[in-house]
Amino acid sequence: MTTFNTPFIVAHDNDVDAFIPEVWANESLAILEEHMVAGNLVHRDFEPEIADFGDVVNTRQPGEFESKRKGADDDVTIQDVEATNVPVTLNQHVHASFMIRDSEASKSFKELVNVYLVPAMIAQARFVDQVVLGQYGQFLPNAYGGLRSLSSSNVKSRILNTRNLLNVNKAYMQGRNLIWTPSSETSALELDLFTAADQTGDGGFALSEASLGRKLGFDNYMCQNMTGFGLAQTDYVTGAVNQAAGEGKGETAITVDGLSAAIANGQWVDIAGDPHRVVSTTGGSTPTVITVAAPGLRQLAANDAVVIVYGKGAVNKSSGYAAGYAKDILVDGFTNFPVVGQMLSFGTSPTSAIYTVIQASSANGTVLLDRPLEAALSNDDNANIGPAGEYNFAFHKNALALVVRPLATPRAGTGALSSVANYNGLSMRATITYNGTKQGHLVTLDMLMGVKVLNTDLGAILLG
């Protein structure tokens, strides 16, 4: 396990006085960073200035220079460095809390770390990765491939075409990452390019460790928090393309048949595995044309290609939800409740915000989204679920920002022991209090962060 060396606290394996907040804060950061995947690959903005929930931080999106030509006697042209300020709201206060009962208080710090801290920080790392990777829906305009159709025979072509999308968008060549879902990684590992020792040049390490490594211009990682789920897990109905010549690339008005229920604007469809939101339909309860937003189909959809229309539920709270609401949202009306990783949009506009479900409870009828609401929701607003499949996320680190700021420690006299640790662009506060009713020490480890897409040209989705 990774540990930090601190000049002011040393914790030994046999310490019995384990309630030292500096130690908990430092060790928690070490474990958090060790278990994060996506959180370690994006732009991190950190300054050691205390902040509060809701504060806005201006992070900077790097600018670009332009080369000039000059004559022998000309002065050089001095260019201003134009880095765009991007406001990021610190609207995600993430915490993990647990109670150490008196009966376990005599254990060494090492024992308490294994029992409490490691599981708590794995959950925290999972949450951060889900939030970061949950932004994938905002990069759907840059997508290649088809849902539910990735195999070892086409995976190389899809990587190269995803790479081409980034190349065309002039994304930086160095520092590109590709995050794979578990199922998509399996398809990639079936290709000799990723595992054959004579092609990887690593002496067989990729084969023995099932590691994708650096291939075709990407540093490849598998992350269990990257979205992938099947049709059986969601609500949908099917129809088909009804055009003898097929519907060509760029087409927005798709002629269909076989559908027997009206489709609301804003619902999600996939046409031969190509995901879109509905702008309008023709035909009412027996749709004959589905219109999707420009630039339309990403590839040819042949006649009789499967058209899948995904279901919708509704917001289930009479008072609705205000913009900026950051906790669980009540929804109903689903046969199959939304799953973790599934895209979710609200209302009837095909341009409304795209969120990702990072926690879901069918028993409680609640979903937690990757970020607070960008706009208010009313009771019975449509809740539109996104298409099933695998969404592998390619991006340069400057595509997204993870902004972290330290939290203030409790005021003196509150009876709480608290400390804040800052390291490598992350910050963690550890607060320890004694609860006489529960007869134990409550340990809370929390961090304040915000996530923001900086540049959609620096990311793309490899559909699988």
Secondary structure, 3 states (H helix, E strand, C coil): CCCCCCCCCCCCCCCCCCCCHHHHHHHHHHHHHHHCCHHHCCEEEECCCCCCCCCEEEEEECCCCCCCCCCCCCCCCCCCCCCEEEEEECCEEEEEEEEEEHHHCCCCHHHHHHHHHHHHHHHHHHHHHHHHHHHHHHHCCCEEECCCCCCCCCHHHHHHHHHHHHHHCCCCCCCEEEEECHHHHHHHHCCHHHHCHHHHCCCCHHHHHCCCCEECCEEEEECCCCCEECHHHCCEEEEEECCCCCECCCCCEEEEECCCCCCCCCCEEEECCEEEEEEEEECCCCCCEEEECCCCCCCCECCCCEEEEECEEEECCCCCECCCCCCCEEEECCCCCCCCCCEEEECCCCCCCCEEEEEEECCCCEEEECCCCCCCECCCCEEEECCCEEEEEEEEHHHEEEEEECCCCCCCCCCCEEEEEEECCEEEEEEEEEECCCCEEEEEEEEEEEEEECCHHHEEEEEC
